[in-house]
C-alpha cells in the first residue's frame, strides 16, 4: 500500500511540474514545436531543439557531462529507433562495431534508465506521464505525445517547508511526509475499531519558471506510429 501511495504521489508531483512547463509557451513562443500529424519524432527534431537552447546561451542541465535533460514517451522512443532515414540514430550507429553494440542499450523498458541518442546532446528519461493532445491538429482520433527538453533552471522546484503536527522543539519541518498506520487504536471517529489502518501523505511543494522572458526548455508535439 505504501508503494502504491508513493507512486500516486509521484504522479501528482509530476503533474504539477508538467503543468508549469506546458504553460511556458505563453511567455516564450520558441518553447513549443509541433510536428505535422502522421509524422513521428525524429533525431533531427531533438537536435534542432537543443541548438535552439544553445543559441540562447542556455546551459546544460548536466554540467559535468554537458547534456540537456529530457522526458520522452516510450512510443516516441520507438519512432526514433524505427527511423531508418539518413542521419537517423540507427543510421549513425550501424557503421561501427561499438555503435552496433550501443544500439542494444537504447532499447529499454526500464523507466529508471536514461537514454542518450547519438549526436543528440540529451539524456532522456522515458515516462508515460507526458501531456497528450487528442484530435491533434484537428484530426479526430489522432493523438500527439509531448517530448520535453530541459536546460539548467528550465523549471525550478520550490520547497515549501511546513511545520508538522508535533510541537517538539521547532516542529517537524519535512517537505514530504508519508504515513502508514497499522492496528489503529479506537477513537471517537471509529469507536468500534472497524478501520484497522490507513495511509496518507502530506506534501509542501510547487514549481515555477525562472523569472525571465527567455525559457530554458523546449517541448515537441508529434504523433506516433507505435500503439
Secondary structure, 3 states (H helix, E strand, C coil): CHHHHHHHHHHHHHHHHHHHHHHHHHCCCCCEEECCCCCCCCHHHHHHHHHHHHCCCCCCCECCCCEEEEEECHHHHHHHHHCCCCCCHHHHHCCCHHHHHHHHHHCCCCCCCEECCCCCCEEEEECCCCCEECCHHHCCCCCEEEEEEECCCCCEEEECCECCCCCCCCCCCECEEEEEECCCCCCCCCCCCCCCCEEEEEECEEEECCCCCCCCEEEEEECCCCC
